């Protein structure tokens, strides 16, 4: 599948980020997390409190099963973050003892550290989120703004929003992958063919010829015809309109 745009660079070095799921209940959510990671260019997944993944996780990880197969499993959050330099924890609620920043502020904070910094992004259980004890293992806690207190974002949605926010900051240029317009002379030739066919059919006449010509040049000029466009229009006006 060809995308309309591709990201040309990776200013944040997404390979140094680790998505860490703490005691996830739903295997399907783990698969959806892998899919969100693949969509946004992240690849390192760590799972705490689950010894293995099941078919449910593989089923929802569309085209992202390699992330699950390369995932690492830990008995505790302490283990999962022990080799990381900087850890961020996602939370959906206010905490008395912890200062909470927004996800955008978290990304700005990340950008103040060297590119060699290994960073963990920790997400809690679907029902309970991260406990205060688990938040002690992070450097910064952040939340994703929403309209009301309930319901909170689904685990996979929270991961996707976080990673997409980072992805936006990691690329300075999206390169268009659309078709190349044909040379201007070929565009003009195609428009002239259409004009001749319309005049032959009686659509154009002495009183409207200049106006219709200008309208068509403006319309097809803005369409910046590709080779595929030209073939289609030529077929329509050579074959479709010539048939009675």
Secondary structure as UniProt FT lines:
FT   STRAND          5..7
FT   TURN            11..12
FT   HELIX           14..16
FT   STRAND          17..22
FT   HELIX           27..40
FT   STRAND          44..48
FT   HELIX           55..60
FT   TURN            62..63
FT   HELIX           65..69
FT   STRAND          72..74
FT   HELIX           77..81
FT   TURN            82..83
FT   STRAND          86..90
FT   STRAND          100..102
FT   HELIX           103..110
FT   TURN            111..112
FT   TURN            115..116
FT   STRAND          119..123
FT   TURN            126..128
FT   HELIX           132..135
FT   TURN            136..137
FT   STRAND          140..143
FT   HELIX           155..170
FT   STRAND          174..176
FT   HELIX           184..200
FT   TURN            201..202
FT   TURN            206..208
FT   HELIX           209..223
FT   HELIX           227..235
FT   HELIX           236..240
FT   TURN            241..242
//
